[in-house]
């Protein structure tokens, strides 16, 4: 193991953390390390061990700080709740976590599979949000959903005789669906275009 690479990688991870960087592609880490050390090649095991020593995780060409991901997901959940949003895609969550339009996500598997999305899901576990997968055709897309019934139960007046909470929700849902499919509604007119 190259001690210089290990130590410099550990320092770099600390620098990223101080600059509020939460996720970094492996290619960027390697490029920066080569410049700092003025070398042509670095061993990935040395880089990885340095980042892990600093509390970062590596997964599928992506370095991230799991604690910072969890903190950011908590902030995102609060923002979504404030906006009244019930569904969000994994890509949207990634956009909010990194808040950097120049950070590449194409061709880096770690954004969609492996330890990073697992860390996002783990951060969502203590919230009301849950992970799900949308399947359409031959493709699938990871989404996070805030179950409508739980949102309804939290925000509506409590059920009183003769209607229980489930009966009120059922009525709310049936009226909402009727309005959505009623001729002339926004949903109907959008599909006619």
SVG drawing of the C-alpha trace seen along z (x, -y; Angstrom):
<svg xmlns="http://www.w3.org/2000/svg" viewBox="-74 -24 78 30">
<polyline fill="none" stroke="black" stroke-width="0.4" points="0.0,0.0 1.2,-3.5 1.1,-5.5 1.2,-8.8 -1.9,-7.9 -3.7,-6.6 -3.0,-9.8 -3.7,-12.2 -7.0,-10.4 -7.9,-10.7 -7.1,-14.4 -9.0,-14.9 -12.1,-13.2 -11.8,-15.7 -11.6,-18.6 -14.7,-17.4 -16.6,-17.1 -15.5,-20.7 -16.7,-22.0 -20.2,-20.3 -19.5,-17.9 -21.5,-14.7 -20.9,-12.6 -17.9,-12.4 -17.4,-10.2 -14.3,-8.0 -12.9,-9.5 -12.8,-13.0 -11.2,-11.6 -8.5,-9.9 -7.8,-12.9 -7.5,-15.2 -5.2,-12.8 -2.9,-12.5 -2.6,-16.2 -2.0,-16.6 0.7,-13.9 2.0,-14.7 1.9,-11.0 0.5,-9.1 -1.1,-6.3 -2.7,-5.5 -3.9,-2.2 -7.6,-2.2 -7.2,-0.1 -5.1,-2.9 -7.6,-5.6 -10.5,-3.6 -8.8,-2.8 -8.0,-6.5 -11.6,-7.6 -13.0,-4.8 -10.6,-5.9 -12.3,-9.3 -15.8,-7.8 -16.7,-7.7 -18.2,-4.7 -17.3,-3.5 -19.8,-1.8 -19.8,-1.3 -17.5,-4.2 -18.9,-6.6 -17.6,-7.9 -20.1,-9.3 -20.4,-10.2 -23.3,-8.1 -23.9,-10.4 -24.1,-13.5 -26.4,-11.6 -28.7,-10.8 -28.7,-14.4 -29.5,-15.7 -32.3,-13.1 -33.8,-14.3 -33.8,-17.9 -35.3,-16.7 -38.1,-14.9 -38.9,-18.2 -38.9,-20.1 -41.2,-17.5 -43.6,-17.6 -43.7,-21.4 -44.4,-21.2 -47.1,-18.6 -45.3,-16.2 -46.4,-12.6 -44.0,-11.0 -40.4,-11.7 -38.1,-9.9 -34.6,-8.7 -33.1,-11.0 -34.8,-14.0 -33.5,-13.0 -30.0,-12.6 -30.4,-16.1 -31.3,-17.5 -28.6,-15.7 -25.7,-16.9 -27.2,-20.2 -24.6,-20.3 -25.8,-20.3 -22.3,-19.6 -21.8,-16.5 -22.0,-13.6 -24.5,-10.8 -24.7,-9.1 -22.6,-6.0 -21.9,-5.8 -23.8,-2.8 -23.4,-3.8 -26.1,-6.4 -28.8,-3.8 -27.5,-0.6 -25.5,0.5 -24.5,-1.3 -25.6,-4.8 -29.3,-4.1 -29.2,-1.7 -28.0,-4.7 -30.8,-6.9 -33.4,-4.1 -31.9,-3.6 -32.2,-7.3 -35.9,-7.2 -36.7,-4.3 -37.4,-6.4 -39.7,-8.7 -43.1,-7.9 -41.6,-7.6 -41.0,-4.2 -39.1,-3.0 -40.9,-1.5 -40.2,-0.6 -42.2,-1.7 -42.2,0.9 -43.1,-0.2 -42.3,1.8 -38.8,3.2 -37.6,0.4 -37.9,-0.2 -37.5,-3.4 -36.9,-3.8 -39.3,-6.2 -40.1,-7.2 -43.7,-7.4 -45.5,-9.1 -48.6,-6.9 -51.7,-9.0 -53.7,-7.4 -51.0,-8.3 -50.9,-11.8 -54.7,-12.0 -54.8,-10.6 -52.3,-13.2 -53.9,-16.2 -57.7,-15.8 -60.2,-16.3 -60.6,-13.0 -63.4,-10.7 -66.6,-11.0 -69.8,-9.1 -71.2,-7.9 -68.0,-8.0 -64.8,-6.4 -61.4,-7.6 -61.2,-4.8 -64.7,-5.7 -63.8,-9.4 -60.7,-8.5 -62.6,-6.2 -65.1,-9.0 -62.3,-11.5 -60.5,-9.1 -63.7,-8.2 -64.6,-11.9 -61.0,-12.7 -60.9,-9.9 -64.3,-10.9 -63.1,-14.4 -59.9,-13.2 -61.6,-11.1 -64.7,-13.3 -65.0,-14.6 -63.5,-18.1 -61.1,-17.6 -57.5,-18.5 -56.4,-14.8 -58.9,-14.0 -58.0,-17.1 -54.3,-16.4 -54.7,-12.9 -56.7,-14.3 -53.8,-16.4"/>
</svg>
